[in-house]
Amino acid sequence: MPLDIIGLMKDLALDRPIFHSEADFQHALAWHIHEALPDCQVRLEFKPSLPERMHLDIWLRLPRSRVAIELKYRTQRLLLKKAGESFDLRNQVAQGGGRYHFIEDIRRLEQVVTHKTAKAGFAVLLTNDPSYWEPSQRTTLDDEFRLHEGRKIGGDMKWSDPTRPGPRSVGEEPIHLGGSYDCVWRDYSSLGEGKFRKFRYLMVKVP
């Protein structure tokens, strides 16, 4: 049975329309998968036996396949209370770094699938920051890492100005993707009127 990430995200949003952090998102999705698919073994921070050292956010052993999931949760400043629980999301600046690391997740999943550690991989980026799904109106250093609706990513990607690479905390190396992927954004949740109250997600399946 193929993993229905879209269906899982839709159901998860009913109970958890917002998260405190990426770790909160990771644990909530993993627990939801555990409840929805009782025959599935769920592991967090799984370390595959690969030449490249890495840890996978979620690794699933299904009856007939194995699946790897990498998650990103990027936020804009939002302070609200939902069902009696207070959420204080910070403004995660450096959106270029967020895009870079999401594409790096896709590259890592390609390695996982190539080495048959998993049959398929899913990279999921959840955010309330419209700059991720809307096209930019100006030229920026991270043009090749853009993820806006309708964009296709693949092949070699690098910072647009070779004399001004991305900050070392982000990553300076170009990224090569073996596959080609369409950026299709889906609504996750809407928390009323106001700025940054809509959450959307981008899901990329490998292969």
Order of alpha helices (4+ residues) and beta strands (2+ residues): alpha-alpha-beta-beta-beta-beta-beta-alpha-beta-beta-beta-beta-beta
